C-alpha cells in the first residue's frame, strides 16, 4: 500500500539517495506488489557498480505499475526524486509541475 489515504502523487525516495535510488527501491519496497517486473532481473539492482544496474533501472521505470485496492494505477516517475504517480487522478497543475504536456480541447 502506497498511502493510507489516497494521493495521486507519492514521494517514494528522495534524490538525496543519489545513485542508490534503484538499490533502495529494490530493498525497501515489496516488489511482488508491483506489476511488470516479472521478466526483469532485479538482482542487477543490488549495487550501482553492477554493469546492468542502469539498464535494469530503466526497465523498472518503464514497466513497473502498482494497482491499489480501489483500482488506481500508479507508475514510477523519476526526476531526481522517485515518485509513484496516478496520472489519471492527477490535477492539471500536478501534471504541469511534473512536466507533462496537457491536451487542450479546442472549442
N, C-alpha and C positions, 0 to 999 in steps of 0.2 A: 504494500500500500504506500503510495507516494505521500499522501497527506490525509489527515483525519477529516478535514473539511476541504471540499473541492476548491482548487485553484487551478486555472488553466496554465499557469507558468510556475514551475517549481525549480528553485536553485538546488541542484544536486551536489555539486562540488565547486568550490571557489578556485579561481585561476591562481591563487597563492600556492596551489599544489604543483603548478608548473607541469613538467613532463611526466609527473606521476599521476595525472588525472586518469589516464586509461587503466593503470595498475590499480589505483584506488577504487575506481568504478567496479572492476572485476572482483576486488577483495571485499568491498563494503556493501554491495547490493546483492540481493537474491536474484541471480541471473536466470534462474528457472522461471521466474515470473515474467521475463521479457521474451517476446516472440521474435523470430527472425534470426536468432543466434545459433540455431541448431547445427548449421554447417560451417560455423566459424570456430577455428581452433583458438579458444580463449586462453590456453596456456601461453600463447605468444605475448599476452599482456602482463606476464609475471614481472618483467623488468624492462626499462627503456633501452637497455643495451641489446636486447633481442633484435636480430636483423629484420624480423617480421612484425615488430611492435607497431609501427605507424601504419603499415598496410592493414594489419588486423584491426587497429582502432578505426581506420576509415571504413572498413567493412561493418563494424559495430555501429558507427554513427549513421551509416547509410541504410541499415537493415533493422535495427532494434526498434521495437514498439512495445508499449505496455498498455493493457486494457484494464481499467479499474472496474470495480463491481457494478458501476452504473453504465458501463459500455463506452466510456470516454477513452479515446485512444491518444496516448502520448508518444511522441517521438523525441529523440535526442537532438539537441542543438548546442553546438559549442562555438562561442565567440570569445574565447578566453575562459570564462566560467562555463561549466557544463549544466545545461538546463534540460528538464523534461517539459515539453510543451504540448498542449492540446490545441492545435491550430484551429480546429472547428469552434472552440469555445473562447478563443482569444478575442479581445476587443480590437477595433481598428487601430486604436492608439498603441496597444501592446504589439500588434503586428508591425506597425511603423517603427516602434522602438527596437524591434529585432531586425529591421531592415527588409522586411517582406514587402513587396510591391502590392499595393491594393488595387483591386479591379474596380474601376468606377463605371457605373452604368451611365450611358448617355441617354438623355431624355429628349 
